[in-house]
């Protein structure tokens, strides 16, 4: 009797029932095309009041495991909780999946095929595009500066491309990569856990690539920067920066100290100097978990 390989799907959700349900429907179709694989969904429902978990179970059934939060987990902690719960199942691979992504039917086949061509310790990020325009909305990054948040976008180009890190919308992580990198860091206040994981994986010698084609759809959330908008009063900019969805001290320090090298204190301080003395032109950015805080000059900020 052939032993099925195991795929654990990690999802963070909060009061987006309709989007979460659409995500689960698309996942079910994509996972149904994987002979030889068993799959389970570990849904961290962070205090939803709209029946998200119940609606997701109506789609997924007994494959769904719900971890209930009180509304204080946000994205990083939610995904860390889901990963911890999934570890007891001993999966062969993890799939990070944002609940506002609708996978293409071939998505998991493509990601797993890409992973088969890589060393055992590998991470394959999947780009997503806007259904309304076809434009790539979230994908991967290469690092262009000592600052861990100055990154250049990388889009699919027909074949897998090496990247340094990624947004966490659709990411396939092998068991060997999990062992080499360690768990998602739920200590970030909201975001950065995806950027951090990619940088940690790269530093550990794990193969990190972007799949050659988009694997799903996710609309962009363009937001006008409050933090870096010189037209906004300083007090308001600083309040936004200190919000857990902004660039709070602890999360910012955690990322810069880990990935900024010997000069991290200078880079860390400079990230706040830009709040005090922002560029004249307001910045915009797109992010699946963003609110109103986007950085200038290609600086990636929390989602």
Secondary structure as the mmCIF struct_conf table of DSSP 4:
data_model
#
loop_
_struct_conf.conf_type_id
_struct_conf.id
_struct_conf.beg_label_comp_id
_struct_conf.beg_label_asym_id
_struct_conf.beg_label_seq_id
_struct_conf.end_label_comp_id
_struct_conf.end_label_asym_id
_struct_conf.end_label_seq_id
HELX_LH_PP_P HELX_LH_PP_P1 UNK A 2 UNK A 4
STRN STRN1 UNK A 5 UNK A 13
BEND BEND1 UNK A 14 UNK A 15
HELX_RH_AL_P HELX_RH_AL_P1 UNK A 17 UNK A 31
TURN_TY1_P TURN_TY1_P1 UNK A 32 UNK A 33
TURN_TY1_P TURN_TY1_P2 UNK A 35 UNK A 36
STRN STRN2 UNK A 37 UNK A 46
BEND BEND2 UNK A 47 UNK A 47
BEND BEND3 UNK A 49 UNK A 50
HELX_RH_AL_P HELX_RH_AL_P2 UNK A 52 UNK A 60
HELX_RH_3T_P HELX_RH_3T_P1 UNK A 61 UNK A 63
STRN STRN3 UNK A 64 UNK A 69
BEND BEND4 UNK A 71 UNK A 71
HELX_RH_AL_P HELX_RH_AL_P3 UNK A 74 UNK A 87
TURN_TY1_P TURN_TY1_P3 UNK A 88 UNK A 89
BEND BEND5 UNK A 92 UNK A 92
STRN STRN4 UNK A 93 UNK A 97
TURN_TY1_P TURN_TY1_P4 UNK A 99 UNK A 100
STRN STRN5 UNK A 102 UNK A 103
TURN_TY1_P TURN_TY1_P5 UNK A 105 UNK A 106
HELX_RH_AL_P HELX_RH_AL_P4 UNK A 107 UNK A 116
TURN_TY1_P TURN_TY1_P6 UNK A 117 UNK A 117
BEND BEND6 UNK A 118 UNK A 118
BEND BEND7 UNK A 120 UNK A 121
STRN STRN6 UNK A 122 UNK A 125
STRN STRN7 UNK A 128 UNK A 129
TURN_TY1_P TURN_TY1_P7 UNK A 131 UNK A 133
STRN STRN8 UNK A 136 UNK A 138
STRN STRN9 UNK A 140 UNK A 143
BEND BEND8 UNK A 145 UNK A 147
TURN_TY1_P TURN_TY1_P8 UNK A 148 UNK A 149
STRN STRN10 UNK A 150 UNK A 150
STRN STRN11 UNK A 151 UNK A 154
BEND BEND9 UNK A 158 UNK A 159
STRN STRN12 UNK A 161 UNK A 162
BEND BEND10 UNK A 164 UNK A 164
STRN STRN13 UNK A 165 UNK A 166
BEND BEND11 UNK A 168 UNK A 169
STRN STRN14 UNK A 170 UNK A 174
HELX_RH_AL_P HELX_RH_AL_P5 UNK A 175 UNK A 181
BEND BEND12 UNK A 183 UNK A 183
TURN_TY1_P TURN_TY1_P9 UNK A 186 UNK A 187
BEND BEND13 UNK A 188 UNK A 191
HELX_RH_AL_P HELX_RH_AL_P6 UNK A 193 UNK A 203
TURN_TY1_P TURN_TY1_P10 UNK A 204 UNK A 205
STRN STRN15 UNK A 207 UNK A 210
BEND BEND14 UNK A 212 UNK A 213
STRN STRN16 UNK A 216 UNK A 217
STRN STRN17 UNK A 222 UNK A 224
BEND BEND15 UNK A 226 UNK A 226
TURN_TY1_P TURN_TY1_P11 UNK A 227 UNK A 228
TURN_TY1_P TURN_TY1_P12 UNK A 230 UNK A 231
BEND BEND16 UNK A 232 UNK A 232
HELX_RH_AL_P HELX_RH_AL_P7 UNK A 234 UNK A 242
BEND BEND17 UNK A 243 UNK A 243
TURN_TY1_P TURN_TY1_P13 UNK A 244 UNK A 247
HELX_RH_AL_P HELX_RH_AL_P8 UNK A 249 UNK A 259
BEND BEND18 UNK A 260 UNK A 260
HELX_RH_3T_P HELX_RH_3T_P2 UNK A 261 UNK A 263
HELX_RH_AL_P HELX_RH_AL_P9 UNK A 264 UNK A 276
TURN_TY1_P TURN_TY1_P14 UNK A 277 UNK A 277
BEND BEND19 UNK A 280 UNK A 281
HELX_LH_PP_P HELX_LH_PP_P2 UNK A 282 UNK A 283
STRN STRN18 UNK A 284 UNK A 286
TURN_TY1_P TURN_TY1_P15 UNK A 288 UNK A 289
BEND BEND20 UNK A 291 UNK A 292
BEND BEND21 UNK A 296 UNK A 296
TURN_TY1_P TURN_TY1_P16 UNK A 297 UNK A 298
STRN STRN19 UNK A 299 UNK A 299
#
